[in-house]
Amino acid sequence: MTNIVNHWIGGKTAEGASGTYGPVTNPATGEVTTKVAFASVDEVDAAVAAAKEAYLTWGQSSLAQRTSILFRFRALLDEHRDEIAGLITAEHGKVHSDALGEVARGLEIVDLACGINVQLKGELSTQVATRVDVSSIRQPLGVVAGITPFNFPAMVPLWMFPIAIACGNTFVLKPSEKDPSAAVKLAELLSEAGLPDGVFNVVHGDKVAVDRLLEHPDVKAVSFVGSTPIARYIHTTASANGKRVQALGGAKNHMLVLPDADLDAAADAAVSAAYGSAGERCMAISAVVAVGSVGDTLVEKIRERAEKIKIGPGTDPSSEMGPLITKAHRDKVASYVEGAAAEGCEVVLDGTGYTVEGHEDGHWIGLSLLDRVPTTAKAYQDEIFGPVLCVLRAETYEEGVALINASPFGNGTAIFTRDGGAARRFQLEIEAGMVGVNVPIPVPVGYHSFGGWKDSLFGDHHIYGNDGTHFYTRGKVVTTRWPDPADAPAGVDLGFPRNH
Ligand code: NAD
């Protein structure tokens, strides 16, 4: 029987009332296992109303109350890691160990939220003028929304809501309709941890639900993570409706390999970062830039390693790479490889037409490796979001940096070298929000913020870390004077107040 995933509104399951559902498929079998309710405008309004009502008390609750609930949530999340990873594998397809890694990185943000009291400490200046003190405080915004992508169904929501609710906001999450179950599990765990009803709500759906959140007058801020065209749309629309917005988009992450690099380590890193999660990571390495003479050796080392990767269902502990999210996406990824030779690429490995015995209807594709890729090739220009690695050649460090900086994307990038001076130059010269030095996927820890530049992020704030606290709060400055009874009356003075 097909499962149904419903909304979570006001602390309980809310059955879909719109009559519209979307299919959720197990990518390893191609079978539709679940249908997910798609919210109407009225259902989104009900979720926002529940969040608004809850904000009346949650926004006034003490830091001690909020963080004690988050500590309980952290313990529950830890306890249910395996179960959540299982839900992710069943709907996303990534292998179980990778899904566990996603939960672990999400947990880091809960750690940060448990200590939000340190981040929310205000500032006080005493005696700025005679008997005058000034304090700066930060306060929550109210109801905030999160709209998240399919590729990290637990981690990306966890980048957002722990910080938002720790700061005193209430939250409405619209997770990806392709793998919605992890979000509902997170809602259940929050409830079990003692979170008051309405503080965290989940509405499922498509553009109808998203558009309502973007225009709803009671939604004060929108956090979005997804593809670049939708991120740009979310930023423009939410901003036009007067909301604070951070919209993280797609990527084409480059890895620059200098001639002095440890080529075995670079090849290991390239294969792990390009093909992990079947390339469906916003921080995947999708372009390697080989500098000088290292190209041929590096490509050979990558090919040797890539050929050994075991592809299979995410539930099989021996699988290293699972299927892609949908058949349509698999076919789109394949089309880049099929067109590569005509665009001037050398096809070293062709993963198209791959299948897994016993799971023929799964969304399989093998690993592809394209060498001497011209920057004009679509395989280079587009975010493919699949297991396709492009290798480009550059004569010098400067040529490599110029090539990377010409990309419209600027999410993450990495340099592989033994030369500290070159690595330092790269950190300063490269136009990307996150840089790895001999680290291929430089996803920042929870207490440093995550975010890209250029077409990889629209808005002023990166996500989580200090930026997260800043995004989910607004500043207030209080100037206080307590006159001494002995002071002479100040009298009326129409001049602009001066401090003395
Ligand atoms: P997507 O943009 O298709 O969808 C993201 C969210 O937007 C989903 O909740 C979806 O329902 C909604 N959405 C889709 N089309 C919409 C429309 N026309 N109007 C309003 N809402 C719409 O992204 P995806 O395919 O789920 O995820 C993959 C993308 O996300 C990749 O581009 C990847 O790079 C990006 N991503 C970026 C980061 C980052 O941190 N920069 C992290 C993870 C994923």
Boltz pocket constraint, residues with backbone or C-beta under 6 A from the ligand:
constraints:
  - pocket:
      binder: B
      contacts: [[A, 147], [A, 148], [A, 149], [A, 150], [A, 151], [A, 152], [A, 156], [A, 174], [A, 175], [A, 176], [A, 177], [A, 205], [A, 206], [A, 207], [A, 210], [A, 211], [A, 225], [A, 226], [A, 227], [A, 228], [A, 230], [A, 231], [A, 248], [A, 249], [A, 250], [A, 251], [A, 281], [A, 282], [A, 383], [A, 385], [A, 411], [A, 452], [A, 456]]
      max_distance: 6.0
